[in-house]
């Protein structure tokens, strides 16, 4: 096994411990990570590891893939062997090696070991520990319904968080620009709504994304979602509000939707619309009434975030109502519940 070059790194954290360190994380001067596993003396050194970038490591921590995938597919295509020192602050010398079939067979773990299996939680820089919201589920579900439920939760979570960011005096202007950029885009059909919510989630990163932590499939079971407690509480209130005011909300929704359809605005990009026209004023009035009925966000704020375009703001409200309705239906059918809340 030919040497290629030497590299140095320092021990950052033991991720899995069982009668000694088994999986560890090193950090390099290039701000990369070396994720390594104990070799049990299969090779000349005690540890075998791969150099990964920050994005890959985040993906592993978010359980987008398992440890085997991470070790076999490092962005740098670099693998190392090394020994630990009894001095945790000592700079470690790493020996660059080629990945061989023997490494894959004898050292790289099998599929199925994820970050959730660590014996120590890795604390990310500037990370706020996010609590778990448990949704109690019952009845018959299929995979598509679980996916839809999480999608509706994620979309409304991203929207309400984006409003918080935009209205906050403490937020950096660049973060607000990212939010506004998600609104300023073509709105020409059904795919526009999907793209809008995905853009919001991407703009806010993990802050705007409630991640599934666990699913208990049995009935009754549960879905555990990681996110901000206040955002989940607000969402539960919105769903409850929808149930108590469904008729009024549907009336205002139909009032707005029918006018957009009549004027051919549902599938039209409105970026060149005359915002002083009678049509713009009518959309504004009807959208304001729907916004008030939903009690989710002030129409004035939403319109500002949409660059002053009343039709874009209206379409966001229409899409939000549909997602709230779908979520409420899960609750009213008795298939979802939240402890301490009476919905449906």
C-alpha positions in Angstrom: 0.0 0.0 0.0 1.8 3.0 -1.3 2.1 6.2 0.7 0.8 9.3 -1.1 1.3 12.1 1.4 1.0 13.1 5.1 -1.8 15.2 6.5 -2.5 16.4 10.0 -5.7 16.7 12.0 -7.0 17.0 15.6 -9.5 14.9 17.5 -12.8 16.7 17.7 -15.2 14.1 19.2 -15.7 10.5 19.8 -19.1 9.7 18.2 -19.5 6.1 19.2 -17.8 4.4 22.2 -17.9 0.7 23.1 -15.0 -0.5 25.2 -13.1 2.3 23.6 -13.5 4.8 20.7 -15.1 3.1 17.7 -16.2 6.0 15.5 -14.5 9.4 15.8 -14.5 12.8 14.2 -11.3 14.8 13.4 -11.1 18.3 12.1 -8.4 19.6 9.7 -6.9 23.0 9.0 -9.0 23.1 5.8 -12.2 23.0 7.9 -13.0 19.5 6.7 -13.8 16.5 8.7 -12.2 13.1 8.9 -14.8 10.5 9.9 -13.0 7.3 11.0 -13.7 3.8 12.4 -11.6 1.6 14.5 -9.9 -1.1 12.5 -9.3 -3.7 15.3 -5.8 -4.1 14.1 -6.9 -5.3 10.7 -4.5 -2.8 9.2 -1.2 -1.3 10.4 -3.0 1.5 12.2 -5.9 1.7 14.7 -8.2 3.9 12.6 -9.4 4.1 9.0 -11.2 7.3 7.9 -12.4 9.4 5.0 -12.1 13.2 4.5 -15.6 14.7 3.9 -16.7 18.3 3.4 -19.1 20.2 5.6 -22.1 19.5 3.4 -21.5 15.8 3.4 -21.1 15.7 7.2 -24.3 17.7 7.6 -26.1 15.2 5.4 -24.9 12.3 7.5 -25.9 14.0 10.7 -29.4 14.7 9.2 -29.5 10.9 8.4 -29.8 11.4 4.6 -27.4 8.4 4.3 -25.6 6.0 6.6 -22.0 5.7 7.7 -21.0 3.2 5.0 -22.2 5.6 2.3 -20.2 8.5 3.9 -17.0 6.5 4.1 -17.2 5.1 0.6 -18.1 8.4 -1.1 -16.1 11.3 0.3 -16.1 14.4 -1.8 -12.3 14.6 -1.7 -11.7 10.9 -2.7 -9.2 10.8 0.2 -8.8 8.0 2.8 -6.4 7.8 5.7 -5.0 5.5 8.3 -3.7 6.8 11.7 -3.3 6.1 15.4 -4.8 8.1 18.3 -2.7 9.7 21.0 -3.4 9.7 24.7 -3.1 13.5 24.5 -6.4 14.7 23.1 -4.9 18.0 22.1 -2.0 16.4 20.1 -1.9 17.0 16.3 -2.4 13.6 14.6 -0.4 12.5 11.6 -2.5 10.8 9.0 -1.2 8.5 6.3 -2.9 8.8 3.0 -3.9 5.5 1.4 -5.8 4.0 -1.5 -9.2 2.5 -0.8 -9.0 -1.3 -1.4 -11.5 -4.1 -1.6 -10.0 -5.4 1.7 -10.8 -2.1 3.4 -14.4 -2.3 2.1 -14.7 -5.9 3.2 -13.0 -5.9 6.6 -13.2 -2.3 7.9 -16.1 -0.3 6.4 -19.3 -1.0 8.4 -22.4 -2.6 6.7 -25.4 -0.5 5.7 -27.7 0.6 8.5 -25.5 2.5 10.9 -26.9 6.1 11.1 -26.0 9.2 13.1 -28.9 8.3 15.4 -26.9 5.3 16.6 -24.0 7.5 18.0 -23.4 7.2 21.7 -22.6 10.9 21.8 -24.6 13.7 20.1 -22.6 15.9 17.9 -23.3 19.5 18.8 -23.2 21.6 15.6 -21.8 25.1 15.7 -24.4 27.7 16.7 -27.0 25.0 16.7 -30.1 25.6 18.7 -31.4 22.3 20.1 -34.8 21.7 18.5 -37.5 20.0 20.5 -39.7 17.2 19.3 -43.3 17.6 18.3 -45.2 14.3 18.5 -48.2 13.8 16.3 -50.2 10.8 17.4 -51.5 8.8 14.5 -54.2 6.1 14.2 -56.1 4.3 11.6 -54.8 3.1 8.2 -52.0 5.0 6.6 -49.9 4.4 3.5 -46.5 5.8 2.7 -47.9 8.4 0.4 -50.1 9.8 3.2 -47.3 10.0 5.6 -45.3 11.9 3.0 -48.2 14.3 2.2 -48.8 15.0 5.9 -45.1 15.9 6.5 -45.1 18.0 3.3 -48.1 20.0 4.4 -46.5 20.6 7.8 -43.2 21.5 6.2 -44.8 24.0 3.8 -46.7 25.9 6.4 -43.8 25.8 8.8 -41.5 27.3 6.2 -44.0 30.1 5.3 -44.7 31.2 8.9 -40.9 31.1 9.7 -40.2 33.2 6.6 -42.7 35.8 7.8 -41.0 35.9 11.2 -37.6 36.4 9.5 -39.0 39.2 7.3 -40.7 41.1 10.1 -37.9 40.8 12.6 -35.8 43.8 13.3 -32.9 41.6 14.4 -32.5 39.7 11.2 -29.7 40.3 8.7 -30.9 42.0 5.5 -29.4 39.3 3.4 -31.6 36.7 5.1 -34.7 38.8 4.3 -33.6 39.0 0.7 -33.4 35.2 0.4 -37.0 35.1 1.6 -38.3 37.7 -0.9 -36.4 36.0 -3.7 -38.6 32.9 -3.2 -41.7 35.1 -3.8 -40.3 36.8 -6.9 -40.6 34.1 -9.5 -43.0 32.9 -12.2 -46.4 31.9 -10.9 -48.0 30.3 -13.9 -49.6 27.0 -12.7 -49.8 24.3 -10.1 -46.1 23.6 -10.1 -45.4 27.1 -9.1 -46.8 26.5 -5.6 -44.7 23.4 -5.0 -41.6 25.3 -6.2 -42.4 28.3 -4.0 -42.6 26.3 -0.8 -39.4 24.4 -1.7 -37.6 27.6 -2.4 -38.7 29.0 1.0 -37.4 25.9 2.8 -34.1 26.1 0.9 -33.7 29.8 1.6 -34.0 29.2 5.4 -32.0 25.9 5.6 -32.6 23.8 8.7 -34.2 26.8 10.4 -37.2 26.5 8.0 -37.3 22.7 7.8 -39.1 20.4 10.4 -37.3 17.1 10.1 -38.8 13.7 10.8 -37.0 12.1 13.7 -39.0 8.9 14.0 -42.2 7.1 12.8 -44.0 4.4 14.7 -46.0 2.6 12.0 -48.2 0.5 14.2 -51.7 1.8 14.8 -51.9 3.6 17.2 -48.5 5.1 16.5 -46.8 8.5 16.1 -44.7 10.8 14.0 -41.9 12.7 15.8 -40.8 15.9 14.0 -37.9 18.2 15.1 -38.5 21.9 14.9 -39.2 25.1 16.9 -41.7 24.6 19.7 -43.3 28.0 19.2 -43.8 27.3 15.4 -45.4 24.0 16.1 -47.7 25.6 18.7 -48.7 28.3 16.2 -49.4 25.7 13.5 -51.7 23.7 15.9 -53.6 26.9 16.6 -53.9 27.6 12.9 -55.3 24.1 12.3 -57.7 24.5 15.2 -58.8 28.0 13.9 -59.4 26.5 10.5 -61.8 23.9 12.0 -63.7 26.5 13.9 -64.0 28.9 11.0 -64.1 26.5 8.0 -67.2 27.8 6.4 -66.1 31.4 6.5 -62.7 30.5 5.2 -64.0 28.4 2.3 -66.4 31.3 1.4 -63.5 33.8 1.2 -61.3 31.3 -0.6 -64.0 30.7 -3.3 -64.6 34.5 -3.6 -60.9 35.0 -4.3 -60.3 31.9 -6.5 -63.3 32.5 -8.7 -62.2 36.1 -9.5 -58.6 35.0 -10.4 -60.1 32.3 -12.6 -62.5 34.8 -14.2 -59.7 37.2 -15.0 -57.3 34.4 -16.2 -54.8 35.1 -13.5 -54.5 31.6 -12.0 -52.1 30.4 -14.7 -50.7 33.8 -15.6 -47.4 35.3 -14.6 -48.4 38.7 -13.1 -45.0 40.4 -12.9 -46.2 43.0 -15.5 -49.6 43.6 -14.1 -50.7 47.2 -13.6 -51.0 47.3 -9.9 -53.1 50.5 -10.0 -55.7 48.7 -12.1 -59.2 47.8 -11.0 -58.3 44.1 -11.2 -55.3 44.6 -8.9 -57.5 46.5 -6.4 -60.2 43.8 -6.5 -57.6 41.0 -6.0 -56.2 43.0 -3.1 -59.6 43.4 -1.4 -60.6 39.7 -1.8 -57.1 38.5 -0.7 -57.2 40.7 2.4 -60.6 39.2 3.3 -59.2 35.6 3.0 -56.1 36.6 5.0 -58.3 37.9 7.8 -60.4 34.7 7.8 -57.3 32.4 7.9 -55.7 34.5 10.7 -52.3 33.3 9.6 -50.4 36.4 8.5 -51.3 40.0 7.8 -52.0 40.5 4.1 -50.0 43.8 4.1 -46.9 41.8 5.2 -47.4 39.1 2.7 -47.9 41.5 -0.2 -44.7 43.3 0.8 -42.8 40.0 0.8 -44.3 39.4 -2.7 -42.7 42.6 -4.0 -46.1 44.4 -4.0 -47.7 41.9 -6.3 -51.3 41.3 -5.1 -51.8 38.2 -7.2 -48.7 36.5 -5.9 -49.8 37.2 -2.3 -53.3 36.0 -3.2 -51.9 32.7 -4.6 -49.8 32.1 -1.5 -53.0 32.5 0.6 -54.9 30.1 -1.6 -52.1 27.5 -1.3 -51.9 28.0 2.4 -55.7 27.5 2.8 -55.5 24.2 0.9 -52.7 22.9 3.1 -54.5 23.9 6.3 -57.6 22.2 5.0 -55.7 18.9 4.3 -54.1 19.0 7.7 -57.5 19.7 9.4 -59.0 16.7 7.6 -56.4 14.4 9.1 -57.4 15.6 12.6 -61.1 15.6 11.9 -60.9 12.0 10.6 -59.4 11.0 13.9 -56.2 9.9 12.3 -54.0 12.6 13.9 -53.9 14.2 17.3 -51.6 16.3 19.4 -51.5 15.9 23.1 -53.2 18.7 25.0 -55.1 20.0 21.9 -58.7 19.3 20.9 -59.0 19.6 17.1 -61.9 18.4 15.0 
